[in-house]
C-alpha cells in the first residue's frame, strides 16, 4: 500500500503543480492588462503614490485568478510599465490600451475597469487627468466610465 500511496501522492502533486502553471498562463494576459491600466491611472497625475502601488498589490494578492503570481513579478511588471510612461507617455499609453483592449467584450473587462478605478481612488481623489485615463481605458474595453463612478 505504501508504494501505491507514494505514487498517488506524486501524481497529485504533479497535477496541482500543472494546474498552478495553467492558471498562470491563462491569467498572465489579465495580469498584464490590470498592471498596464493601473500604471496608466497611477501615472496620469504625474505622481505614483505608495497607496496606488499598495492597492494594486493588495488586489493581486486577493484575486483568485492572479494570486498565483508572486508579488515580485507584479512589482517588476509595474516598474517596467512605469519606466515606459516616464520615457514616453504617448507610446506607453498606446501599449497599455492595446493590452487592455484584448479584453473588450469579455467578462474580465469590468474587472479591469473596477481595479483601475480603485487605483484612481487610492490617493483619496480622482483628478481630471486620472478621469481622462479612466475614460480611455473604459472606451478601449467598450464600457462607459460613468457606470463605474
N, C-alpha and C positions, 0 to 999 in steps of 0.2 A: 504493500500500500504506500510506503514512503516514496518509492520511485514514481508511482502514479501522482501522488500529491506534489512532488517536486516538478514533474512535467507540467501538471496543471497550473502550478504557481508560475512557472516560467512562461507558459503560453498567455496567462492572464496578464502578466507584467508586460509582455511584448505587445499585447493588444492595447493596453492602457497607454503605453508609450506611443504607439501608432495613432491612436485616437487624438492624443495631445498634439502630435505633429500635424495631423489632418486639420484640427481646429485652427492651428497657427496659419496653415496655408489658406484656409477658407477665410480667415478673418484678417489676413495681412492687408488686403486692399481696403477693408473697412478701417483698420487702424491708420493706414496712410491717409485716408480721406479725413478722418477725425483730427489727426495731428495737423494736416495741412490747413484745414479750416480753422482749427484752434489757433494756429500760429498766425494766420491771416487776421483773425479777430484781435489777438493779443498785440500784434504789431501795428494795427490800424491807427492807434492813437500815438504811435511813436515810442511808447514805453511798455515793455513787457514786465509785468509785476510778478512778484513771488506768488501772490494769490492766484493769478491766472495759471501759472505753472502747476501749482498745487491742485487746483480744480481739475486740470487735465489728468494728472497722475491719479488723483482720487477716483475719477471716473473709470480709468483704465483698470485700476485695481478691483473695482466693484463690479465691473461688467463681466458677465459670464463668458461672452464671446471673446473679450480682449484680455481677460485676466491671465491667459496662457503666456502673454508676453511679459518679459522681465522689465522692471522699471528702467533699467539701464538702456534697454533698446528703445523705449519710448522717449527717454530723455535725449538719446542720440539722434533719433528721428526729428524731434522738436528742434534740437540745436542745428541740424542740417537745414531744415526749412527756415529757421530764423536767420542763418547766415545768408541764405538766398535772398530773403527780404532785405537784409542790410546791404547786400550788394546791388540789387536792382528790384525795386518794389513791383514794377510793372510786369517783368518777366516772372517773378516769383508768384505773384497773384494769378497770372495765367496758368502756371504749372499747378498751383493749388486748386484752382477752379476746374482744371482738367481732371484731377484725381477725384474731386468731389462729384463732378458731372457723371462719372461712371455709375453713380447710384440714383440717377434721375429715374423716377417712376418705380423705384424699388422700395420695399418696406423699410429699409435702413435709412432712407432719405430723411424722414422726420427725426430719426435718432441723431443723425449728423447735425441737423439744424438745431435741435434742442441742446446738444453738447456745446455747439458754438455759441448759442445764446447764454448758456451758463458761464462760459469763459468771458463773454462780454460783460456779464453782471458781476464777475468775481471781484472787481475792484470797486464795487458799490454803485456804479452808474454806467449807462451806455451813452457815450458821446456820439456826435454826428458822424464821425469817421468810422467808429465801430458799427453804427447803424448802417452806414453805406456798405461796409464789408459784409454784414449780415444779409443785407438785401441782395448783394451779388451772389452770395452762397445759396440763398433760398432760390433765386432765379435759376441758377445752374442746376438745382435739384428739381426744378419745376414746381416749387412751392411759393406760397405767398407769405412773406415775412410777417405781415400783420397778424397772421394766425398764431404766431409764436410769442407775441409780446403781451 
